[in-house]
Amino acid sequence: MLTNKTIAFIGGGNMAQALLKGLLDFGVVAGNIKVCEPNLQKQKQIIQQYAVTVSGNSADVVTGVDAVLIAVKPGVVPLVLAEIAPLLDKDTLIISIAAGVSMATIAGELKSGQPIVRVMPNTPALIGAGISVIYADKELQEAKLELARQIMAAVGDVDEVADEALLDGVTALSGSGPAYIYLIAEALSDGGVSCGLPRPLADKLAVKTLIGSARLIEESGEHPAVLKNQVTSPGGTTIAAVAQLERSGLRSALIDGVRAAWQRSVELSKQS
Ligand SMILES: NC(=O)c1ccc[n+]([C@@H]2O[C@H](COP(=O)([O-])OP(=O)(O)OC[C@H]3O[C@@H](n4cnc5c(N)ncnc54)[C@H](OP(=O)(O)O)[C@@H]3O)[C@@H](O)[C@H]2O)c1
């Protein structure tokens, strides 16, 4: 079903290209995808890399498509929506991935009854390992919601929330989360180097440990605390590290980090 759909992107930046690549890998034909991107260099790069239609003018891409994916920075969203509103077919699904731009703001710029979903994806979508969370109004037709699910499933897992306010927490955890994991990967590698490991080996060990441990949590279905206990032998090396990490406030630092992102997302949502 998805392979026959026509999809337009407004904005051809990082997230748009992650989704674009996922959709093409999934089997959506390049001829069914159009991108509006004002930056000439990016236009060239997108055409060369993905062989899709690219234009600097939104009027060239949005008319008659099944879905329009809004992938510009949050501040530009109202402007872009006002521009495309008169050009949209009444049943074209609008998918906004912009952080902190509310459903009410989006709907306020479009014609009454335009189908809309908000989605919070994350950058591992680039390698098909994203997690996207969808929020839709209760009135949205099931077929439109299913189209949004299928588009996002092309780049990873998909979940849904029934309360729009929860998208701020999603933004704080999985939307911004890749940055926290990169910090942890970098710090683990630094730890290895401080123990005398060569940097390339330390980098590899840090990344492989993160990937392997994350996969083990997912595939075993065990709670992380159970898996932590399994590698923490009495009087051993791991418990020495765990005790030090607790003294250094690792868990509180991560909780506070997610909460800081959440507060910022709430602030941005209120401004939108
Ligand atoms: N990156 C993430 O991790 C992430 C995660 C979840 C959600 N998001 C959301 O995804 C959206 C896009 O983020 P991003 O990281 O992909 O940003 P980005 O790389 O800056 O991409 C935005 C693109 O939109 C283009 N643009 C600006 N004005 C435009 C207009 N009027 N019409 C069409 N295109 C226009 C920009 O061109 P110029 O370069 O010329 O400005 C840029 O190429 C944001 O709303 C963000 O909240 C991002």
PDBQT file of the ligand as one rigid body, heavy atoms in Angstrom, charges set to zero:
ROOT
HETATM    1  N1  LIG A 301      17.117  16.439  14.023  1.00  0.00    +0.000 N 
HETATM    2  C1  LIG A 301      16.485  15.758  14.968  1.00  0.00    +0.000 C 
HETATM    3  O1  LIG A 301      17.057  15.007  15.760  1.00  0.00    +0.000 OA
HETATM    4  C2  LIG A 301      14.990  15.854  15.060  1.00  0.00    +0.000 A 
HETATM    5  C3  LIG A 301      14.294  14.923  15.838  1.00  0.00    +0.000 A 
HETATM    6  C4  LIG A 301      12.906  15.011  15.894  1.00  0.00    +0.000 A 
HETATM    7  C5  LIG A 301      12.239  16.034  15.220  1.00  0.00    +0.000 A 
HETATM    8  N2  LIG A 301      12.960  16.941  14.512  1.00  0.00    +0.000 N 
HETATM    9  C6  LIG A 301      12.227  18.020  13.836  1.00  0.00    +0.000 C 
HETATM   10  O2  LIG A 301      12.456  17.929  12.455  1.00  0.00    +0.000 OA
HETATM   11  C7  LIG A 301      12.376  19.222  11.878  1.00  0.00    +0.000 C 
HETATM   12  C8  LIG A 301      13.541  19.388  10.931  1.00  0.00    +0.000 C 
HETATM   13  O3  LIG A 301      14.745  19.249  11.679  1.00  0.00    +0.000 OA
HETATM   14  P1  LIG A 301      16.122  18.962  10.960  1.00  0.00    +0.000 P 
HETATM   15  O4  LIG A 301      17.084  18.587  12.022  1.00  0.00    +0.000 OA
HETATM   16  O5  LIG A 301      15.914  18.070   9.780  1.00  0.00    +0.000 OA
HETATM   17  O6  LIG A 301      16.440  20.476  10.451  1.00  0.00    +0.000 OA
HETATM   18  P2  LIG A 301      17.311  20.938   9.209  1.00  0.00    +0.000 P 
HETATM   19  O7  LIG A 301      18.361  19.919   8.904  1.00  0.00    +0.000 OA
HETATM   20  O8  LIG A 301      17.704  22.339   9.456  1.00  0.00    +0.000 OA
HETATM   21  O9  LIG A 301      16.258  20.879   7.998  1.00  0.00    +0.000 OA
HETATM   22  C9  LIG A 301      15.291  21.886   7.743  1.00  0.00    +0.000 C 
HETATM   23  C10 LIG A 301      15.360  22.177   6.253  1.00  0.00    +0.000 C 
HETATM   24  O10 LIG A 301      14.252  23.014   5.908  1.00  0.00    +0.000 OA
HETATM   25  C11 LIG A 301      14.724  23.964   4.960  1.00  0.00    +0.000 C 
HETATM   26  N3  LIG A 301      13.819  25.111   4.914  1.00  0.00    +0.000 N 
HETATM   27  C12 LIG A 301      13.881  26.305   5.583  1.00  0.00    +0.000 A 
HETATM   28  N4  LIG A 301      12.846  27.098   5.230  1.00  0.00    +0.000 NA
HETATM   29  C13 LIG A 301      12.101  26.388   4.331  1.00  0.00    +0.000 A 
HETATM   30  C14 LIG A 301      10.892  26.669   3.616  1.00  0.00    +0.000 A 
HETATM   31  N5  LIG A 301      10.249  27.832   3.751  1.00  0.00    +0.000 N 
HETATM   32  N6  LIG A 301      10.416  25.714   2.766  1.00  0.00    +0.000 NA
HETATM   33  C15 LIG A 301      11.052  24.537   2.628  1.00  0.00    +0.000 A 
HETATM   34  N7  LIG A 301      12.199  24.223   3.289  1.00  0.00    +0.000 NA
HETATM   35  C16 LIG A 301      12.712  25.132   4.133  1.00  0.00    +0.000 A 
HETATM   36  C17 LIG A 301      16.095  24.308   5.483  1.00  0.00    +0.000 C 
HETATM   37  O11 LIG A 301      16.862  24.948   4.478  1.00  0.00    +0.000 OA
HETATM   38  P3  LIG A 301      18.107  25.903   4.910  1.00  0.00    +0.000 P 
HETATM   39  O12 LIG A 301      19.209  24.958   5.263  1.00  0.00    +0.000 OA
HETATM   40  O13 LIG A 301      18.362  26.723   3.712  1.00  0.00    +0.000 OA
HETATM   41  O14 LIG A 301      17.609  26.698   6.094  1.00  0.00    +0.000 OA
HETATM   42  C18 LIG A 301      16.622  22.929   5.847  1.00  0.00    +0.000 C 
HETATM   43  O15 LIG A 301      17.204  22.273   4.739  1.00  0.00    +0.000 OA
HETATM   44  C19 LIG A 301      12.376  20.227  13.008  1.00  0.00    +0.000 C 
HETATM   45  O16 LIG A 301      11.101  20.818  13.143  1.00  0.00    +0.000 OA
HETATM   46  C20 LIG A 301      12.693  19.402  14.250  1.00  0.00    +0.000 C 
HETATM   47  O17 LIG A 301      11.991  19.864  15.393  1.00  0.00    +0.000 OA
HETATM   48  C21 LIG A 301      14.308  16.866  14.390  1.00  0.00    +0.000 A 
ENDROOT
TORSDOF 0
